[in-house]
Amino acid sequence: FFCGTECLTECLTRLPLCVTARRLITGQRLKTSDCGAVQKQAHCIAHIRNDAAPSVMMKRWLLLAALAAAEDLAFVREGCRISIHGARAILRDGARECDVWNAQSSGRRCASDRVLLCEVGFAGQENAAGSTHAALTVATDAAYLVAPIPGGLPRYKYVEAKAAWARAAGVAYYLAFGRGTAKANGPRCDAGAGGQTLHALKAAGLGVVMRRTEYESVTALDVDAVPALDAAPPEAWLALDAASDVFGASNVGKPVLVNGGVLVLRNTAWARELVGAWWRNRCGPADQYALWKSLAELWRRDHPKFRLSDGVFANYASARERFLPEVARRIADGALPARGCAADATCAALFSASGCLAAPLALPNLYVTPVAGPFRAADGSAVRPLQKGDHAWMCHFDRVYETLKDYDLRFAALEAAVGARDAARVPALVARVLGKDGGDRFDASCARPGDALRHALYRFNGVEPDRGRTCALALNESLQSQYAYAPADNIRYAGPGVLVKSKCGTAKRYLQPEEARKCELKAARRAARPAKLRRDAETAHAYNASTPPTTILKSNCTLQRFPPIYANRVHFFSFVAADLYHLLGHALRYYRHLGLDLKNQGRIFVHNASGPVALEKTLVYLRRYEIQYKVSNEWSSQTKRDAANQFLLSLPNDAWLVYPDLDEFFAFPCEVLEIMDQGGLLSGQMVDRVAYDWHLNSLRPLPRAAKMNNRSSIDYQFPRSCRLTGGLLDTNVNKYTLVPAVDAAGKRLRYINAHSVACGTRRMLRHVHAQKAMNCEGVTIFRGPAVAHFGFTKITIPVLERKLATYKALARTSGELRHRDAVEHYRKLRDSFEYCPLTKSFQFTRKARRLLMRKRYCDPLPPHLERNYAPSRFCFEPTKAPRPSLRKSTPRPRALVEDDDPPDD
C-alpha cells in the first residue's frame, strides 16, 4: 500500500515477517499472533477480535510495523558460512574469505560493518539436512574468539565443541559474528545507564533466526557454554512442558529469575515478541536487564494485576537485586499465575525465603528449572539440570573452577525439614542458616558445592547427582575425545543417584535403593523390638532366679602356672582362623607356660579361610605342640558353639575347660585352686591391647626360644590397655575363663554363646550383655583378673571383612535379629579404622583415638615405658586401602630345630 508492486513482492519473498502481509492481501482473517511486532499490541488485538475482516487502516498499520521491525534488524546479514579445518576456520561471505581462528593474520579482513549470521560446520562434513532446531552464539570479532576465557581456553575451542554437538544432535548451529553499526542503547534506555557491550546482539541474532519458520526452536548459548558429551537435542526440553515457550535456569550463586547464558526458545509468536522486546529494551552492559524487563512488560500486558514496585528497573544493579523478590511476592499473592514449585508448599516456602528453586517453576510462557539438579519433573522422573548443575545439559564456565566446602551441620535441620515437607519450619530455618530473613535480598548461593541450600534442594528431589560428571570435565572430555558427542534420547537422569521413595517413615522422602532396603530392615527391627523386650521382661525373673551370684575377687596375685595335680583336670579348646598363624604361636606358648597339657588335653578347630599356604603355616605350630586338630571350611558363631559343646560333653565329670578365642589371653588368680575345689565358674573382663602408635601393626613372628626377649613379646608390641570393646562398641566384655564340666547336681554345662553357659537343656539367652549360668545348682561365679584381648593387629581388617560378609549373607537368608545385630556390630567396628598411605597400614580414626585416649577408656602408660617407643605418625588425609596384589609364591615354613620350645618342657 505504501510501495509499488515490485517492492512489495520482494518484501513478501525475502521477509518471513510478511506472513501478515500475505493474509492482508488475500483478505484472510488476521490472527492475534500477527500483532507480535506491533508496539501497541493491545489495540491491535482488540481490533482483530472485533472485526471479521481487517480494515484498510489496520492493513496499513500492520504492514508499517512489520517493515519497521525488519528495518530495525537490517544490520544483520545472512548467508555466510564458517568451515572448521582443524586449527583453522574459514569464513566465506560472498567472495570474501578469512580465518576467524587467527586474529593476527586475517582478523582485519574478518571485520564487518554488519553482523554476519554464519552457519558453522566442519569441512567435508555437511550439517544434517532438514534441521528443525537451531542454536546460536554471538562473537564480536576474531580477536575475541582467539582470546582465552580467564582461567580457561581460547573461546573458539568452546565454539568448536558446540558445533560438534550440533552436528551430532541434528541442530543447525549459527554464529552471529561482527560488531555491526548498532552500538547504541535502545530507545527506552535512560541516559547514564552505560554503553552496551554488544551482548544485546544475542537478541538481534535470535530475532533473525526465528524468522525462519522451519525451526521449531532456537537455543541461545553463551560462548563459554559447553554441551555435555551426552547432551540430548533441544526438543527434549520442549516436551517437558507444552505450555511454555522459553526454558531457562537460575544461577548457582546468588539467584536470579532466569540466566541468559543458556535459553531454549520455542519458535512461537510469544517467544518472537519477547525477543523483539529484548532487543528494543537493550540498555547498559548486561543483556539480562533487557530480558527481565521484557518479561515484566509482557506479563503486565497479559496479567493486569501483575505490578512491580517503582524503581525495580532503574538500572541493572537494582534489577539484579529486586526483580526476583518482587516476582516471588507477586506469585505468593496470586498476581502472577504459577505452576510447579508454586503448587508445593515446601518448595514455595523455600523459594520465598531464599529465591532458590527446588523444583521447576512454570510462569506464564516461561519454564525455570533448578540449578541444584537433577530435579524431579511433573511426572516424577529425574531430569538433568539445564545448566550449571551437576551432570548438567550445558556446562556454563563459571561452574568449572569452584572448590568444595565442608558440609555445615547447621544445614541438617533445614535438610530434614525439606525432606519431611515441613513447610512451616522452612522460612525460620532458612533465616537461621543465612543469618537473616532474606527480605528483598536473596544473597545465599543456591547450589555451589558446600553452600547453605545445596543439600536441602537435593533432599527435596531425592536425587544425588553423579559427582564424577561435573562441568569441570565437560570441555576436557570434548577435547580428549575429539568431540565424540553421542546425544542421549532425552534429558532424563538415569545415573546411580536416582533414589526411590521411602516407605519406612524416615525424614528422608527419597533414598538410595540399597539405603531403602536397609531402612526397611531397620524398620522391621524397630517393630520387632517391643515384642523382644516384652519377652525379655517375661523371662528376666526366671533367668535371675536360676543364675548364681557373682563374687568379685580382690586379690592382686596372678597364677603363674597350674600345679600338675590341677593341670591334669584342665582341658583346652579353641576355634582359630588359619590366617592368624603368628598369633597362634604366641597363644600356644602362653597357655603351655601356664602348665596346660596341650598335647593330651587340647583340641583345636582350624577354619581354613585363606588358602593352603596359611593353613600349612598354622599346621606347623599345631604339629610342633602335637595338638589334636580338625580343619573346617565353615565359620559362624553357631559352628563355634557346637564344636565347643561337643568337646565339653566328651570330658569327664571332674574336668574343667579353658575355651579362649585365639586373640584372648586368659589370666587366673592365685585362688583358682580353691575355686576349682568349690566347683565355681571363673570369669574375667576383656581389656583390649592396642599398639603404641594406634595403628593395626603386623605381629612379629614367634622367635626361637633362645632369641626371646622383652621386645619380641606380644605385650611389648601392644602395650596400651583400653576398653574399646566395652566402651567404644558397647558390647559384652565378660568371658568365662574356667568352666566345670558339671554342676553340683551333676547336670552338664553347655555354652549358649561365647559369653554364657547353661546347665541341662540348652536355652536361648535374651540379654545380650548378661553373663549367665542358668539352671546351675551349687555354682558361684567368681570375677577374676582381666583378659588381655590382642584383637587389633594387621590381620584384623581382613577378618572383619570376612565376618561381615558371613553375617550379611546370614541376615539376608534368615532375617533374624541376632544376625542383623552382628552386622551392625562388625560394621561399627570396621568404621573405627582408616587406611594411612604414609605408614601403609590401617590406623584408628581420629574420632576413635579421641575417645580411646580419654582416661575412662585407656589406661595411661607409665613415663618409663613411653620412652621405649618412637613417636606416632598419623595420616590426616587418609585414603582408601589399595587393592591386594597377586602374591608371589610363599616359601615353605621352616622345619623344627633343636632350640625351638619343646612341647613339654
Phi, psi and omega in degrees: 000335181248004178215168183289174182297322181295315179297316181294322178298316178297321178299313183292332182281321191259337186250114177299336180294344182276017169304321177301318180296324178299318180294323181296315184292320182277359177077017179287159178288133180284157176248158179296335178294341178290351180267013186297325184263006184265138182286324181264069188294320185300316179294321179297312181297317180298320180295318180294321181292331183274332185253135175290322178234145182292144177282168180297318180298319179296322179298315180296318182296314181295319179296318178299318181295319180296316180293325178294320178294320178296320180292330181297329180251023183293340181285351177268120184248131180265172171105356180266166181217144176244120179252126183269121178243082180062247182272005180237153175223113186265121175266126179242118178231094187068236180271356184268140176227146176201160181260106184282347178276351183237094186288329186286318185276326186225014183298321181293322181293337180278348182293147182216147176279358176235172173265121181268123177267098188253135173278133187254134177203173179265142182298135179080356180231099181289148176291161183299129180287147177071032179297137178253003178222148183229160175224152187220138172228150182246134174219138187279318182200177182294323179298324178296321182287326181284330182292137180283151170292138181308118182084004183230208183257172175303147187295331182294338175297322179291325177293318178300318180298318179292325178294321178294318178296317181299321178297317181288329183269359181072037182246135174283124186249128182240147172239117174278103192247128177124166181263328182070189180250352183271076182265351185279161173292169181289170183294341183262005184276133179288150175294142181091003179284347182097147180290144181281147185260027175070008170296335181292345177298342175299316179294323178295315178296320178298319181299322181286315181296322183286354172292336183281114186287348180285347181266124176283333180209159174227130181254122177268123183234125172297159184294334181266015176265133184236128177289145170293155184300333181248028181294129181285162175297160185297335183298342177296326178286326180296328180283349183289326179207109185290339184273356184256146179252338181231133180239126181211186181216165179273201178257155171283335178272222179302125191288150169231171180294309179209135178271138183274002184288325180224115180224137173249118184246123172288136185280076179241170180298320181294317179295319177296323177296321177297316180296320177298317177293325178301318179290317182292330182271010182303133186197117176082188189279346186250130181282340182292331177302311181293325179296312181295319181295322178294319176300316180297321180295316180293321178293323179295323179292316185276339182226091187302335180287344182281113180223146178251158178291159180294141174086004180298318181255035176296323176198179184295320181299319179294317179295320179297329184272325195245341187294314182296312176301324178296317179297319179300320180290321179294328175292317182295323181269004174085005180287335179238116181297144181208148176233179177076246183301325182295336181275349178258124186298319182291314179297319179295320179295319179294319179292318180293329183274331187230343185084001182264138181264133172259344179216161180300143178247114181261105175262174179304112177067004182233131180241111183255125182259153176291157174262345176272067185260178001295158182233172181263130176278180183297330180274004178090353181282154179276133184236139177292148178293151181293315179202156169069005176254181177289133182054049185283163175292310175239132181262117180268143194299326184292356177268352192282314191256033177275149180250148181289147175244159177290145179285126181274128181293344177296339182280350186297321181295317177296319179298317180293320180295320178293318179296326180273001181059040178268082186296330184294330183271345188298311182302317181293322180289324175296317178298324180292320181290316185276345181080010178201170182265014176084285184062228179272001185243104177266083188268349185285149174278136186280317193214017174292149184305128177082000183282174194302314193258358186302309184291326178295321179292321176296319182296324180299315183275342180068034180228119173264121185288163175281103185291345176282353181245047180283166181292341179298338182262352190298308183291320178298320177299319180297313182293316182291332181264010183055044177057045180276074182282139176227083185300139177283167181285333183210182181257013178292148182259117182240030181282179181291349183270004179287123187261169178245159181292138181283139178240013186244016170075026177272175178289341179280133178277326180236147181222157169297149180306316179292322178294324178295320179295317178296321180296320179294323176296318178295322178297321177296322178294318179296323179292327182275344185295319178302319178295322179295316179295326178294318177295323177298317180295323181291327183262353184299318182297317180295320179296312182295325179292329184264001183261129180290157179291160180250130178248125181268123178277131182256017182282143176262006182268129180246132181292131179271329184197135177291135171298148184304324183294331177269325181297332180292343180259354182262125180249159186234135176216142177205153178242112190240156173266140187295332183280002177258037188294326178296317178293327179299319180299315179295319182293315181295320178296320181297311184287331176291324178290342173283355177099008181283140180273085183291331183291315186259338186234026179239149178213133182228133171260130182251122175271113181278089186252349188231017175097179188289331183294309178297322179297318180295321178294323177294317181294334176300315179293319182294321178289328180298321180264003176055044181268142174288136183217163176217134182266132179234141178263003180241150176214134170191169178298324179293321177297316178298314183297316181296320179294319179294317180294323178298319178289320181295321180290342180274354183277155175292166186295333182266013184272161176230152184236135169252114186236082178262156161286165187297329183267011180250123180251103183287145173238146185237140178284163178294340180276009183298331181292318176295323178297319179295323179293329180275351182075029181270173175254139179251133180228166177209161178257135183287135173238121185283136177259126187235147179297155183297323184270010177064025177251159174272082185279157175285146179275130180293141180297154181295120180283169175294158186299324182289340183254010179290137173212182184295324182288340178271353181286155180289332178294324180288324182289333181227080190276337187282139176250115185228153174259064181288315184295316182274333183267299184288320184263346177056052178237175184291127181248000181277141181214131174286123182262338179213118187236130176284159180285327181223163175266189183295333180271004179084008179279139181287139175272144176226151176276127171279317171209191184292349186242353186218150179229165177216155178255141180081223182292138182293137177233151178284137178268127183269327184269117185293317186274355183279143172249107191244159170220078191285145173060025178260133184254137177068027183241132176244137179267126179250130178269113184257204182295164181290155178260121178285122184248106180263065186256012184232072178243185182299328183280357183299316184296310176300323179294318178298316180299321180292318178294320180296318178295321180296312183286332173297317179295319179294322179294324179290322184277318184265325183072012182286148183296324183296325177289323177293321177298321178296320178298314180297321180297310183290328177292319179296321178293319180296326181287355179275000183233154177215153184274135180247109180291341180294315180259357181056043179209169176275149178228160173295141177296164181298321179296316180294320180296320180298319180291319184290328183282354173291150188295331183282350178253322183233138175278132180292145177281142175298148182303324183290339175277324181297332181292345183275355186240148177285154178300150182284147175240126182240155171259118179272353172231073182295159180233178175289147179292140178293153177292141180294133178275164178294125183282146174285166180299130183270132179295155180294147179299150181291155180280164180290133179242174190294324185274008171288161177298124172290153185302325188228049179283000000 
